Amino acid sequence: MKSWVESANQSDSHFPIQNLPYGVFSVDGQAPRCGVALGEFVIDLSELEEAGLVSAGGSEHVFNQPALNEFMALGKPAWDQVRDRLVALFKADGDPALKENAALRDKAMVPQSRATMHLPFHVAEYTDFYAGRQHAFNVGTMFRGPENALPPNWLHIPIGYNGRASTVVVSGTDIARPLGQKKAPTDEMPRFGACERLDIELEMGAVVGLPSEMGRPISVQEADDMIFGYVLLNDWSARDIQAWEYQPLGPFQAKAFATSISPWVVTKAALEPFRTSTPPREKELLPYLREPGPMLYNIELEVLMQPEGADKPTRIAKTNYNNMYYSAAQQLAHHAVSGCKMSTGDLLGSGTVSGPEKTEYGSLLELTWGGKEPLELETGETRRFIEDGDTLTLTGWAQGDGYRIGFGECVGTIKPSPDFDPR
């Protein structure tokens, strides 16, 4: 399928007509509103809605809002209706209503270079999981040895913790190096200061579109039906703060300071051709976690690092989302099984995506094996962990036959810690 928007037909474009991911943007300081990415453009859905060319099925307009939540809450019939209408408007041999309306085209088709991207949805709650087997094994091996790498429950449940929705930010937001307590094994007392072992975690984020009821469990199939789409997610991590605080209740300040997501939410409909199964189970799962069909996706993922002043970034990792042991649908079903209410706008982090080879590890903790094996960048510099001024970029796409369903980029630059005198 081709579009009359030529930039959408390039084989390396992240945003062909088969994709149509949703985001929130503004231009020239105007109010943020909803759009979709197509080639080099952001399609202003509020303009198409106002012109009567697109409707989500309700009497109220939903695309003139600064977040996707109202649209997501309408459910799959509305999601499908809008997607089908956008395909009809933009495919090469489709409805000419927009193509032949120059005035409306000028208003509704905004070059991405002019658009400022915003957080695409109001994050109701944020939960981060630990569902990549290779990552869990690597980290466990560092701290407990290979024979005790996986906790006893890991092969039976998707482990997670409740994060902070308040510090989920959109790609392009600078990240201040966090402050906190640290204690090295040789220290008699903890000390306070800036994180010295700052890291990333390459993750995917599942965005919940439909809510569940408090007190009612959901099946894996129901959970999959509730998911609106997926984003790239960088779970920034302060490893030295984490090492001191995480026992017995898990990550706290080491993860709470920032989580970055990509500005575009790629829908399940766009990813449907790329479904794949989770790996064979080493331990049989309890019935409520068994999948009725393929619930994972074949998505290529990369991590790039660029020191301040460098001409270009270095690719430090390349892996695939299909390495995850638990799918987002399983994670969501487990999250709700106790009766926990899930809400429109909930964000579920997958956990770090790492593959079997060292070049496929999704964190610097793994890539440098706890800092013992420094990475050499193309600039000639080395890194054990992230330094001030470094820019980290996550990117990913599902590769089709002559097209790709891309997520764009998730970018963050580390800035120095704020001045702080606790006295």
C-alpha positions as CSV (number, residue, x, y, z in Angstrom):
1,M,0.0,0.0,0.0
2,K,1.3,3.4,-1.0
3,S,0.4,6.9,0.0
4,W,0.1,10.1,-2.1
5,V,2.4,11.6,0.6
6,E,5.7,10.7,-1.1
7,S,7.9,10.8,2.0
8,A,5.8,8.1,3.5
9,N,6.8,5.7,0.7
10,Q,10.5,5.6,1.4
11,S,11.5,2.1,2.5
12,D,13.5,3.5,5.5
13,S,10.8,5.8,6.7
14,H,9.5,5.0,10.3
15,F,6.1,6.4,9.4
16,P,4.6,4.8,6.3
17,I,0.8,4.6,5.8
18,Q,0.9,1.2,7.4
19,N,2.0,2.8,10.7
20,L,0.0,6.0,11.6
21,P,1.2,6.3,15.2
22,Y,-0.5,8.8,17.5
23,G,1.1,11.7,19.3
24,V,0.5,15.2,20.7
25,F,2.2,18.2,19.2
26,S,2.1,22.0,19.0
27,V,3.3,24.6,16.5
28,D,4.5,28.2,17.2
29,G,3.4,28.1,20.8
30,Q,-0.2,27.1,20.0
31,A,-2.2,24.7,22.3
32,P,-1.1,21.1,22.0
33,R,-3.4,18.7,20.1
34,C,-3.4,15.2,18.7
35,G,-1.9,14.1,15.5
36,V,-0.5,11.1,13.6
37,A,2.9,10.8,11.9
38,L,3.0,10.1,8.2
39,G,6.3,10.4,6.4
40,E,7.8,13.8,7.2
41,F,4.5,15.2,8.4
42,V,2.4,15.4,11.5
43,I,-1.2,15.1,10.4
44,D,-3.3,17.5,12.6
45,L,-6.3,15.3,13.6
46,S,-8.1,18.3,15.2
47,E,-8.2,20.0,11.8
48,L,-9.5,16.9,10.1
49,E,-12.0,16.4,12.9
50,E,-13.2,20.0,12.7
51,A,-13.6,19.6,8.9
52,G,-15.7,16.5,9.3
53,L,-13.2,14.2,7.5
54,V,-12.4,12.2,10.6
55,S,-14.6,11.1,13.5
56,A,-14.0,8.9,16.5
57,G,-17.7,8.1,16.6
58,G,-18.8,10.3,19.5
59,S,-20.6,13.6,19.5
60,E,-17.7,15.4,21.2
61,H,-14.4,16.2,19.5
62,V,-11.5,14.2,21.1
63,F,-8.5,15.3,19.0
64,N,-8.3,19.0,20.1
65,Q,-7.1,17.7,23.5
66,P,-3.5,17.9,24.8
67,A,-3.5,14.1,25.5
68,L,-4.7,10.9,23.8
69,N,-6.6,9.7,26.8
70,E,-10.1,10.6,25.7
71,F,-9.6,8.9,22.4
72,M,-8.0,5.8,23.9
73,A,-10.9,5.4,26.4
74,L,-13.3,5.0,23.5
75,G,-12.0,1.5,22.7
76,K,-11.3,-0.6,19.7
77,P,-14.3,0.3,17.6
78,A,-13.2,4.0,17.7
79,W,-9.5,3.1,17.2
80,D,-10.4,1.0,14.1
81,Q,-12.8,3.6,12.7
82,V,-10.2,6.4,12.8
83,R,-7.4,4.2,11.5
84,D,-9.5,3.0,8.5
85,R,-10.6,6.5,7.7
86,L,-7.0,7.8,7.8
87,V,-5.9,5.0,5.5
88,A,-8.7,5.9,3.1
89,L,-7.7,9.6,3.1
90,F,-4.0,9.1,2.6
91,K,-3.6,6.0,0.4
92,A,-2.7,6.7,-3.2
93,D,-6.0,5.6,-4.6
94,G,-8.2,6.6,-1.7
95,D,-10.7,9.3,-0.9
96,P,-9.5,12.5,-2.5
97,A,-11.3,14.8,0.0
98,L,-8.1,16.0,1.6
99,K,-5.7,15.5,-1.3
100,E,-7.7,17.9,-3.5
101,N,-8.3,20.5,-0.8
102,A,-5.2,22.6,-0.8
103,A,-6.3,25.0,2.0
104,L,-7.1,22.2,4.4
105,R,-3.9,20.4,3.4
106,D,-1.9,23.4,4.4
107,K,-3.5,23.5,7.8
108,A,-3.6,19.8,8.5
109,M,-0.2,18.7,7.3
110,V,2.5,20.1,9.5
111,P,6.2,19.3,8.7
112,Q,7.7,17.4,11.7
113,S,10.6,19.9,11.6
114,R,8.1,22.6,12.7
115,A,6.3,20.6,15.4
116,T,7.1,20.5,19.1
117,M,6.3,17.1,20.5
118,H,4.7,16.6,23.9
119,L,4.0,13.7,26.2
120,P,1.4,11.8,24.1
121,F,-0.9,10.8,27.0
122,H,-1.5,11.6,30.6
123,V,0.3,8.9,32.5
124,A,-2.2,7.7,35.1
125,E,0.2,5.2,36.7
126,Y,3.6,3.8,35.8
127,T,4.7,0.2,36.6
128,D,8.1,-1.2,35.5
129,F,8.6,-4.9,35.1
130,Y,11.7,-7.1,35.1
131,A,10.7,-9.5,32.3
132,G,13.8,-10.0,30.2
133,R,15.4,-13.3,31.1
134,Q,18.9,-12.5,29.8
135,H,18.9,-9.2,31.6
136,A,17.7,-10.8,34.9
137,F,20.3,-13.6,34.5
138,N,23.1,-11.1,33.8
139,V,22.3,-8.9,36.7
140,G,21.7,-11.8,39.0
141,T,25.0,-13.4,38.0
142,M,26.9,-10.2,38.9
143,F,25.5,-10.0,42.4
144,R,24.7,-13.7,43.3
145,G,26.5,-15.9,40.9
146,P,25.1,-17.8,37.9
147,E,23.7,-20.6,40.1
148,N,21.4,-18.1,42.0
149,A,21.0,-15.6,39.3
150,L,17.2,-15.8,38.9
151,P,15.0,-15.3,42.0
152,P,12.9,-18.4,42.9
153,N,9.7,-16.7,41.6
154,W,11.1,-15.3,38.4
155,L,10.1,-18.2,36.1
156,H,6.6,-18.2,37.5
157,I,5.5,-14.5,37.6
158,P,6.4,-11.3,35.8
159,I,8.1,-9.3,38.6
160,G,7.5,-5.6,38.7
161,Y,7.4,-2.5,40.9
162,N,5.3,0.7,41.0
163,G,7.2,3.6,39.6
164,R,6.5,7.3,39.4
165,A,4.2,8.7,36.8
166,S,5.1,12.2,37.8
167,T,8.6,11.9,36.2
168,V,7.7,10.2,32.9
169,V,8.8,12.7,30.3
170,V,8.8,12.9,26.5
171,S,11.8,12.3,24.3
172,G,14.1,15.4,24.1
173,T,13.7,16.3,27.7
174,D,17.0,16.8,29.4
175,I,17.7,14.7,32.5
176,A,19.5,16.0,35.6
177,R,21.9,13.6,37.2
178,P,20.2,12.4,40.4
179,L,21.4,13.0,43.9
180,G,21.1,10.4,46.7
181,Q,22.6,8.1,49.3
182,K,25.4,5.7,48.2
183,K,27.5,3.2,50.1
184,A,30.4,1.3,48.7
185,P,31.2,-2.1,50.2
186,T,34.3,-0.6,51.8
187,D,32.5,2.4,53.3
188,E,31.7,2.4,57.0
189,M,28.8,4.9,56.5
190,P,26.7,6.0,53.5
191,R,27.5,9.3,51.8
192,F,25.3,11.8,50.0
193,G,26.1,13.1,46.5
194,A,25.6,12.8,42.8
195,C,25.1,9.4,41.1
196,E,28.4,8.1,39.8
197,R,27.0,5.0,38.0
198,L,24.2,6.4,35.9
199,D,22.7,4.0,33.4
200,I,19.9,3.4,30.9
201,E,17.6,0.5,30.4
202,L,16.3,-0.2,26.9
203,E,12.6,-1.0,27.2
204,M,9.3,-1.0,25.5
205,G,6.3,0.6,27.1
206,A,2.7,-0.7,26.8
207,V,0.0,1.9,26.9
208,V,-3.3,0.9,28.5
209,G,-6.3,2.2,26.6
210,L,-9.2,0.6,28.3
211,P,-9.6,0.4,32.1
212,S,-10.5,-2.6,34.2
213,E,-12.7,-2.7,37.3
214,M,-11.3,-2.8,40.8
215,G,-11.8,-6.3,42.3
216,R,-12.1,-8.1,38.9
217,P,-9.2,-10.1,37.4
218,I,-8.7,-10.1,33.7
219,S,-7.5,-12.8,31.3
220,V,-4.4,-12.5,29.1
221,Q,-6.7,-12.0,26.1
222,E,-8.6,-9.3,27.8
223,A,-5.4,-7.6,28.8
224,D,-4.2,-7.7,25.2
225,D,-7.5,-6.1,24.1
226,M,-7.0,-3.3,26.6
227,I,-3.6,-2.2,25.3
228,F,-3.8,0.7,22.9
229,G,-0.2,0.7,21.7
230,Y,3.5,0.8,22.5
231,V,6.3,3.3,23.0
232,L,10.1,3.2,23.3
233,L,11.0,3.6,27.0
234,N,14.2,4.5,28.7
235,D,14.2,3.6,32.4
236,W,17.1,5.7,33.6
237,S,18.8,4.1,36.6
238,A,21.2,5.3,39.3
239,R,23.0,2.0,39.9
240,D,25.0,3.1,43.0
241,I,21.9,4.6,44.7
242,Q,20.0,1.5,43.8
243,A,22.6,-0.9,45.2
244,W,22.3,0.7,48.7
245,E,18.5,1.2,48.8
246,Y,16.9,-1.8,47.0
247,Q,16.9,-4.3,49.8
248,P,14.3,-5.3,50.9
249,L,11.6,-3.4,49.0
250,G,13.3,-2.9,45.6
251,P,14.1,0.2,43.5
252,F,13.0,3.6,44.9
253,Q,14.9,6.9,44.3
254,A,17.3,5.1,41.9
255,K,14.4,4.9,39.3
256,A,12.1,7.7,40.4
257,F,14.0,10.6,39.0
258,A,13.2,10.1,35.3
259,T,11.7,7.8,32.7
260,S,11.8,8.9,29.0
261,I,9.3,7.7,26.3
262,S,9.1,8.3,22.6
263,P,6.5,10.8,21.4
264,W,4.7,8.4,19.1
265,V,2.4,5.6,20.3
266,V,2.5,2.8,17.7
267,T,-0.8,1.0,17.7
268,K,-1.4,-2.7,18.0
269,A,-3.2,-2.6,14.7
270,A,0.1,-1.4,13.0
271,L,2.1,-4.1,14.8
272,E,-0.3,-7.0,14.1
273,P,1.7,-8.5,11.2
274,F,4.7,-8.7,13.5
275,R,3.3,-10.8,16.4
276,T,5.4,-13.6,17.6
277,S,5.3,-16.0,20.5
278,T,7.1,-15.8,23.8
279,P,9.9,-18.4,24.3
280,P,9.3,-21.9,25.5
281,R,8.6,-22.0,29.2
282,E,11.2,-23.5,31.6
283,K,8.5,-23.8,34.2
284,E,4.8,-24.3,33.4
285,L,2.9,-21.1,34.0
286,L,-0.3,-21.1,36.1
287,P,-3.4,-21.0,33.9
288,Y,-4.2,-17.3,34.4
289,L,-0.8,-16.4,32.7
290,R,-1.0,-18.7,29.7
291,E,-1.3,-17.0,26.4
292,P,-4.1,-17.9,23.9
293,G,-1.8,-16.9,21.0
294,P,1.3,-14.9,20.0
295,M,1.4,-11.8,22.3
296,L,5.0,-10.6,21.7
297,Y,6.3,-8.6,18.7
298,N,9.3,-8.8,16.4
299,I,10.8,-5.3,16.9
300,E,14.4,-4.4,16.2
301,L,15.9,-2.1,18.9
302,E,19.1,0.0,19.1
303,V,20.9,2.1,21.6
304,L,23.1,5.0,20.5
305,M,25.5,7.1,22.7
306,Q,26.9,10.5,21.7
307,P,29.3,12.3,24.0
308,E,29.0,16.1,24.2
309,G,30.8,17.7,21.2
310,A,31.0,14.4,19.2
311,D,30.2,14.6,15.5
312,K,28.1,11.4,15.5
313,P,26.8,8.8,17.9
314,T,28.1,5.2,18.5
315,R,25.7,2.3,18.4
316,I,26.4,0.5,21.6
317,A,23.6,-2.2,21.5
318,K,21.3,-3.9,19.0
319,T,18.6,-6.3,20.1
320,N,15.0,-7.3,19.6
321,Y,11.8,-7.1,21.7
322,N,11.1,-10.8,20.9
323,N,13.7,-11.7,23.6
324,M,11.3,-10.9,26.4
325,Y,10.2,-13.8,28.5
326,Y,6.8,-12.3,29.4
327,S,4.6,-10.3,27.1
328,A,2.9,-7.0,28.0
329,A,-0.5,-8.8,28.0
330,Q,0.8,-11.2,30.6
331,Q,2.2,-8.4,32.7
332,L,-1.1,-6.6,32.6
333,A,-3.1,-9.7,33.4
334,H,-0.8,-10.4,36.4
335,H,-1.0,-6.7,37.5
336,A,-4.8,-6.9,37.7
337,V,-5.2,-10.5,39.0
338,S,-5.3,-9.4,42.7
339,G,-8.1,-6.9,41.9
340,C,-5.9,-3.9,41.1
341,K,-7.7,-1.4,38.9
342,M,-6.0,-0.5,35.7
343,S,-6.7,2.8,34.1
344,T,-6.7,4.5,30.8
345,G,-3.2,6.0,30.4
346,D,-1.4,3.4,32.6
347,L,2.1,2.7,31.3
348,L,3.8,-0.7,31.7
349,G,7.6,-0.8,31.2
350,S,8.7,-4.2,29.8
351,G,11.9,-4.4,31.7
352,T,15.3,-4.2,30.0
353,V,15.5,-5.9,26.6
354,S,18.7,-7.9,26.3
355,G,19.6,-10.7,23.9
356,P,22.0,-13.6,24.3
357,E,25.1,-11.8,22.9
358,K,27.0,-9.0,24.6
359,T,26.3,-6.6,21.7
360,E,22.6,-7.2,22.5
361,Y,22.6,-6.1,26.2
362,G,20.2,-3.3,26.9
363,S,22.0,-1.5,29.7
364,L,25.5,-0.2,30.4
365,L,25.5,-2.3,33.6
366,E,25.6,-5.4,31.4
367,L,27.6,-4.0,28.5
368,T,30.5,-3.0,30.8
369,W,29.8,-5.8,33.2
370,G,29.4,-3.6,36.2
371,G,32.0,-1.1,34.9
372,K,34.8,-3.7,34.8
373,E,34.9,-3.8,31.0
374,P,34.7,-0.2,29.6
375,L,33.0,0.4,26.2
376,E,35.1,2.1,23.5
377,L,33.2,4.6,21.5
378,E,33.9,5.6,17.9
379,T,35.2,8.9,19.2
380,G,38.0,7.0,21.0
381,E,36.5,7.8,24.4
382,T,35.5,5.0,26.8
383,R,32.5,4.7,29.1
384,R,31.7,2.6,32.1
385,F,28.6,4.6,32.8
386,I,27.0,7.8,31.5
387,E,28.8,11.0,31.9
388,D,27.4,14.6,31.9
389,G,26.7,15.8,28.4
390,D,26.2,12.3,27.0
391,T,23.1,11.9,24.8
392,L,21.4,8.5,24.7
393,T,19.1,7.6,21.9
394,L,16.8,4.6,21.7
395,T,15.2,3.7,18.4
396,G,13.3,0.7,17.0
397,W,11.2,-0.6,14.2
398,A,9.4,-3.7,13.0
399,Q,10.7,-4.6,9.5
400,G,8.1,-5.4,6.9
401,D,8.4,-6.3,3.2
402,G,9.6,-2.9,1.8
403,Y,8.4,-0.9,4.7
404,R,9.0,-0.6,8.4
405,I,6.7,0.3,11.4
406,G,9.0,2.7,13.3
407,F,8.8,4.2,16.7
408,G,11.0,7.2,15.9
409,E,13.5,8.0,18.7
410,C,13.6,8.3,22.4
411,V,16.3,10.8,23.3
412,G,17.7,12.2,26.5
413,T,20.8,14.2,27.4
414,I,22.3,14.1,30.9
415,K,22.9,17.4,32.6
416,P,24.9,18.0,35.9
417,S,23.2,17.5,39.2
418,P,21.5,20.6,40.6
419,D,23.2,22.7,43.2
420,F,21.9,21.6,46.6
421,D,23.0,22.5,50.1
422,P,21.0,20.3,52.5
423,R,21.9,22.5,55.5
